[in-house]
Amino acid sequence: MDIDFGLAWQFVDLDGRPRQLRFRTESTGDTGQLVAVIADPHRPDAGDTVTLTRPGVGLDTVEAALDGWQQWATILDDHGARSLSLAEIRRRLHTAGLA
């Protein structure tokens, strides 16, 4: 089962492709892996997935590492459109020892 993070937000990496963050739970439901997925079914790269954490991490641990992401990961373009930086999210996860 996937748990969406910030479903209304666009998360972008250095390649500029829009992704959604999802926590993929393992069979126990207590642990899993955070991934970034291209969710737009109309894109030719729909379903392309990038792993952000190692498997077997706790959802609460990921949430703690990403606390406040709506502010510190924000990118504003020249027109004021807002997206979120996957590079900054990766950095936080790495610093927390989850990658």
Backbone as JSON Lines, residues from 0, in Angstrom:
{"i":0,"aa":"M","n":[0.84,-1.17,0.0],"ca":[0.0,0.0,0.0],"c":[0.89,1.24,0.0]}
{"i":1,"aa":"D","n":[0.49,2.25,-0.76],"ca":[1.21,3.51,-0.8],"c":[0.48,4.56,0.04]}
{"i":2,"aa":"I","n":[1.26,5.35,0.78],"ca":[0.74,6.49,1.53],"c":[1.29,7.73,0.85]}
{"i":3,"aa":"D","n":[0.4,8.61,0.37],"ca":[0.84,9.81,-0.33],"c":[1.32,10.88,0.64]}
{"i":4,"aa":"F","n":[2.39,11.57,0.24],"ca":[2.91,12.74,0.94],"c":[2.62,13.94,0.06]}
{"i":5,"aa":"G","n":[1.89,14.91,0.55],"ca":[1.7,16.15,-0.2],"c":[1.12,15.94,-1.57]}
{"i":6,"aa":"L","n":[0.0,15.26,-1.65],"ca":[-0.59,14.88,-2.93],"c":[-0.81,16.07,-3.86]}
{"i":7,"aa":"A","n":[-1.12,17.23,-3.33],"ca":[-1.39,18.4,-4.16],"c":[-0.12,19.1,-4.64]}
{"i":8,"aa":"W","n":[1.04,18.64,-4.22],"ca":[2.3,19.31,-4.53],"c":[3.04,18.63,-5.68]}
{"i":9,"aa":"Q","n":[3.86,19.41,-6.38],"ca":[4.77,18.88,-7.39],"c":[6.17,18.83,-6.77]}
{"i":10,"aa":"F","n":[6.78,17.69,-6.79],"ca":[8.15,17.52,-6.32],"c":[9.02,17.38,-7.56]}
{"i":11,"aa":"V","n":[10.05,18.19,-7.66],"ca":[10.9,18.15,-8.86],"c":[12.35,17.87,-8.47]}
{"i":12,"aa":"D","n":[13.0,17.12,-9.34],"ca":[14.42,16.81,-9.16],"c":[15.19,17.67,-10.15]}
{"i":13,"aa":"L","n":[16.47,17.46,-10.24],"ca":[17.3,18.25,-11.15],"c":[16.88,18.09,-12.6]}
{"i":14,"aa":"D","n":[16.23,16.97,-12.94],"ca":[15.77,16.75,-14.31],"c":[14.48,17.5,-14.62]}
{"i":15,"aa":"G","n":[13.85,18.11,-13.62],"ca":[12.65,18.9,-13.82],"c":[11.35,18.12,-13.96]}
{"i":16,"aa":"R","n":[11.43,16.8,-13.88],"ca":[10.2,16.0,-14.05],"c":[9.38,16.02,-12.76]}
{"i":17,"aa":"P","n":[8.05,16.23,-12.89],"ca":[7.19,16.31,-11.71],"c":[6.92,14.92,-11.12]}
{"i":18,"aa":"R","n":[7.06,14.83,-9.82],"ca":[6.86,13.55,-9.13],"c":[5.97,13.75,-7.92]}
{"i":19,"aa":"Q","n":[5.47,12.65,-7.4],"ca":[4.72,12.62,-6.15],"c":[5.5,11.75,-5.17]}
{"i":20,"aa":"L","n":[5.48,12.15,-3.89],"ca":[6.14,11.34,-2.86],"c":[5.16,10.32,-2.32]}
{"i":21,"aa":"R","n":[5.65,9.1,-2.16],"ca":[4.83,8.02,-1.61],"c":[5.67,7.16,-0.68]}
{"i":22,"aa":"F","n":[5.04,6.77,0.42],"ca":[5.67,5.82,1.33],"c":[5.06,4.47,1.03]}
{"i":23,"aa":"R","n":[5.87,3.55,0.53],"ca":[5.41,2.2,0.18],"c":[5.61,1.29,1.38]}
{"i":24,"aa":"T","n":[4.5,0.87,1.95],"ca":[4.59,0.04,3.15],"c":[4.94,-1.4,2.78]}
{"i":25,"aa":"E","n":[5.63,-2.04,3.7],"ca":[5.96,-3.46,3.55],"c":[4.8,-4.26,4.11]}
{"i":26,"aa":"S","n":[4.87,-5.56,4.03],"ca":[3.75,-6.43,4.43],"c":[3.32,-6.23,5.87]}
{"i":27,"aa":"T","n":[4.24,-5.85,6.74],"ca":[3.88,-5.63,8.15],"c":[3.1,-4.33,8.34]}
{"i":28,"aa":"G","n":[3.28,-3.38,7.41],"ca":[2.59,-2.1,7.5],"c":[3.27,-1.09,8.39]}
{"i":29,"aa":"D","n":[4.26,-1.51,9.18],"ca":[4.94,-0.6,10.09],"c":[6.16,0.07,9.47]}
{"i":30,"aa":"T","n":[6.72,-0.56,8.46],"ca":[7.92,-0.04,7.82],"c":[7.73,-0.03,6.31]}
{"i":31,"aa":"G","n":[8.64,0.63,5.63],"ca":[8.56,0.69,4.17],"c":[9.69,1.51,3.6]}
{"i":32,"aa":"Q","n":[9.4,2.16,2.47],"ca":[10.4,2.92,1.74],"c":[9.74,4.14,1.11]}
{"i":33,"aa":"L","n":[10.4,5.3,1.22],"ca":[9.9,6.51,0.58],"c":[10.4,6.55,-0.86]}
{"i":34,"aa":"V","n":[9.49,6.78,-1.79],"ca":[9.83,6.84,-3.21],"c":[9.21,8.1,-3.81]}
{"i":35,"aa":"A","n":[9.72,8.49,-4.97],"ca":[9.14,9.59,-5.76],"c":[8.73,9.0,-7.1]}
{"i":36,"aa":"V","n":[7.46,9.2,-7.47],"ca":[6.88,8.55,-8.64],"c":[6.3,9.59,-9.59]}
{"i":37,"aa":"I","n":[6.5,9.4,-10.88],"ca":[5.79,10.23,-11.86],"c":[4.39,9.65,-11.95]}
{"i":38,"aa":"A","n":[3.42,10.43,-11.47],"ca":[2.06,9.92,-11.3],"c":[1.1,10.3,-12.42]}
{"i":39,"aa":"D","n":[1.49,11.22,-13.29],"ca":[0.6,11.66,-14.37],"c":[0.47,10.55,-15.4]}
{"i":40,"aa":"P","n":[-0.72,9.95,-15.54],"ca":[-0.88,8.83,-16.46],"c":[-0.76,9.23,-17.93]}
{"i":41,"aa":"H","n":[-0.77,10.52,-18.23],"ca":[-0.67,10.98,-19.61],"c":[0.77,11.21,-20.06]}
{"i":42,"aa":"R","n":[1.69,11.09,-19.14],"ca":[3.11,11.26,-19.48],"c":[3.68,9.92,-19.96]}
{"i":43,"aa":"P","n":[4.58,9.96,-20.95],"ca":[5.18,8.7,-21.42],"c":[6.05,8.03,-20.36]}
{"i":44,"aa":"D","n":[6.51,8.8,-19.38],"ca":[7.34,8.24,-18.31],"c":[6.54,7.96,-17.04]}
{"i":45,"aa":"A","n":[5.22,7.88,-17.16],"ca":[4.36,7.61,-16.01],"c":[4.81,6.33,-15.31]}
{"i":46,"aa":"G","n":[4.86,6.41,-13.98],"ca":[5.26,5.25,-13.19],"c":[6.74,5.19,-12.89]}
{"i":47,"aa":"D","n":[7.54,6.04,-13.56],"ca":[8.98,6.06,-13.28],"c":[9.17,6.37,-11.8]}
{"i":48,"aa":"T","n":[9.97,5.55,-11.13],"ca":[10.11,5.63,-9.68],"c":[11.57,5.79,-9.27]}
{"i":49,"aa":"V","n":[11.8,6.68,-8.32],"ca":[13.12,6.91,-7.74],"c":[13.01,6.62,-6.25]}
{"i":50,"aa":"T","n":[13.9,5.79,-5.72],"ca":[13.88,5.52,-4.28],"c":[14.59,6.65,-3.54]}
{"i":51,"aa":"L","n":[14.02,7.05,-2.41],"ca":[14.58,8.13,-1.61],"c":[15.15,7.64,-0.28]}
{"i":52,"aa":"T","n":[14.63,6.51,0.22],"ca":[15.17,5.92,1.44],"c":[15.48,4.45,1.17]}
{"i":53,"aa":"R","n":[16.21,3.88,2.09],"ca":[16.43,2.43,2.01],"c":[15.12,1.74,2.45]}
{"i":54,"aa":"P","n":[14.93,0.48,2.11],"ca":[13.75,-0.25,2.6],"c":[13.83,-0.43,4.11]}
{"i":55,"aa":"G","n":[12.68,-0.66,4.72],"ca":[12.64,-1.02,6.13],"c":[12.7,0.13,7.11]}
{"i":56,"aa":"V","n":[12.42,1.35,6.64],"ca":[12.4,2.49,7.57],"c":[10.98,2.72,8.06]}
{"i":57,"aa":"G","n":[10.86,3.28,9.24],"ca":[9.55,3.56,9.81],"c":[8.95,4.84,9.25]}
{"i":58,"aa":"L","n":[7.65,4.83,9.03],"ca":[6.95,6.01,8.54],"c":[7.14,7.18,9.49]}
{"i":59,"aa":"D","n":[7.07,6.93,10.79],"ca":[7.24,8.02,11.76],"c":[8.64,8.61,11.69]}
{"i":60,"aa":"T","n":[9.64,7.8,11.39],"ca":[11.02,8.27,11.26],"c":[11.16,9.16,10.03]}
{"i":61,"aa":"V","n":[10.54,8.76,8.93],"ca":[10.55,9.57,7.7],"c":[9.84,10.89,7.96]}
{"i":62,"aa":"E","n":[8.68,10.84,8.59],"ca":[7.93,12.06,8.88],"c":[8.74,13.02,9.75]}
{"i":63,"aa":"A","n":[9.46,12.48,10.73],"ca":[10.28,13.33,11.6],"c":[11.42,13.98,10.81]}
{"i":64,"aa":"A","n":[12.05,13.22,9.92],"ca":[13.15,13.76,9.12],"c":[12.68,14.85,8.16]}
{"i":65,"aa":"L","n":[11.44,14.74,7.71],"ca":[10.91,15.69,6.73],"c":[10.03,16.77,7.36]}
{"i":66,"aa":"D","n":[10.0,16.84,8.67],"ca":[9.16,17.83,9.35],"c":[9.42,19.24,8.8]}
{"i":67,"aa":"G","n":[8.36,19.91,8.4],"ca":[8.46,21.26,7.87],"c":[8.81,21.35,6.4]}
{"i":68,"aa":"W","n":[8.76,20.24,5.67],"ca":[9.16,20.22,4.27],"c":[8.42,21.23,3.41]}
{"i":69,"aa":"Q","n":[7.2,21.58,3.79],"ca":[6.42,22.54,3.0],"c":[7.11,23.9,2.93]}
{"i":70,"aa":"Q","n":[7.95,24.19,3.92],"ca":[8.68,25.46,3.92],"c":[10.11,25.29,3.37]}
{"i":71,"aa":"W","n":[10.9,24.4,3.96],"ca":[12.32,24.36,3.61],"c":[12.62,23.75,2.25]}
{"i":72,"aa":"A","n":[11.69,23.01,1.65],"ca":[11.93,22.42,0.33],"c":[11.29,23.23,-0.81]}
{"i":73,"aa":"T","n":[10.68,24.37,-0.48],"ca":[9.95,25.16,-1.48],"c":[10.89,25.79,-2.51]}
{"i":74,"aa":"I","n":[10.45,25.71,-3.76],"ca":[11.1,26.4,-4.88],"c":[10.02,27.27,-5.53]}
{"i":75,"aa":"L","n":[10.31,28.54,-5.72],"ca":[9.39,29.44,-6.43],"c":[10.01,29.8,-7.77]}
{"i":76,"aa":"D","n":[9.21,29.67,-8.85],"ca":[9.75,30.07,-10.16],"c":[9.52,31.57,-10.36]}
{"i":77,"aa":"D","n":[9.88,32.07,-11.53],"ca":[9.78,33.51,-11.81],"c":[8.35,34.03,-11.78]}
{"i":78,"aa":"H","n":[7.38,33.14,-11.9],"ca":[5.97,33.54,-11.9],"c":[5.29,33.26,-10.56]}
{"i":79,"aa":"G","n":[6.05,32.82,-9.59],"ca":[5.5,32.54,-8.27],"c":[4.91,31.16,-8.11]}
{"i":80,"aa":"A","n":[5.02,30.31,-9.15],"ca":[4.53,28.94,-9.03],"c":[5.44,28.19,-8.07]}
{"i":81,"aa":"R","n":[4.83,27.37,-7.25],"ca":[5.56,26.68,-6.18],"c":[5.7,25.19,-6.49]}
{"i":82,"aa":"S","n":[6.9,24.69,-6.28],"ca":[7.15,23.25,-6.33],"c":[8.09,22.95,-5.18]}
{"i":83,"aa":"L","n":[8.42,21.68,-5.02],"ca":[9.27,21.27,-3.89],"c":[10.49,20.52,-4.4]}
{"i":84,"aa":"S","n":[11.61,20.77,-3.78],"ca":[12.91,20.24,-4.21],"c":[13.16,18.82,-3.69]}
{"i":85,"aa":"L","n":[13.25,17.88,-4.62],"ca":[13.62,16.51,-4.23],"c":[15.08,16.45,-3.78]}
{"i":86,"aa":"A","n":[15.92,17.31,-4.33],"ca":[17.32,17.33,-3.91],"c":[17.43,17.68,-2.43]}
{"i":87,"aa":"E","n":[16.65,18.66,-1.99],"ca":[16.68,19.05,-0.58],"c":[16.09,17.96,0.3]}
{"i":88,"aa":"I","n":[15.04,17.3,-0.18],"ca":[14.44,16.19,0.57],"c":[15.44,15.05,0.69]}
{"i":89,"aa":"R","n":[16.13,14.74,-0.4],"ca":[17.16,13.69,-0.35],"c":[18.25,14.03,0.67]}
{"i":90,"aa":"R","n":[18.67,15.3,0.68],"ca":[19.71,15.72,1.6],"c":[19.28,15.5,3.05]}
{"i":91,"aa":"R","n":[18.03,15.86,3.36],"ca":[17.52,15.68,4.73],"c":[17.45,14.21,5.1]}
{"i":92,"aa":"L","n":[16.99,13.38,4.17],"ca":[16.9,11.95,4.44],"c":[18.29,11.34,4.64]}
{"i":93,"aa":"H","n":[19.24,11.77,3.84],"ca":[20.62,11.29,3.98],"c":[21.2,11.71,5.34]}
{"i":94,"aa":"T","n":[20.98,12.97,5.71],"ca":[21.47,13.47,7.0],"c":[20.87,12.68,8.16]}
{"i":95,"aa":"A","n":[19.62,12.26,8.0],"ca":[18.94,11.49,9.05],"c":[19.34,10.01,9.03]}
{"i":96,"aa":"G","n":[20.18,9.61,8.07],"ca":[20.63,8.22,8.0],"c":[19.61,7.27,7.41]}
{"i":97,"aa":"L","n":[18.67,7.79,6.61],"ca":[17.6,6.96,6.07],"c":[17.83,6.54,4.62]}
{"i":98,"aa":"A","n":[18.82,7.12,3.98],"ca":[19.06,6.82,2.56],"c":[19.99,5.64,2.4]}
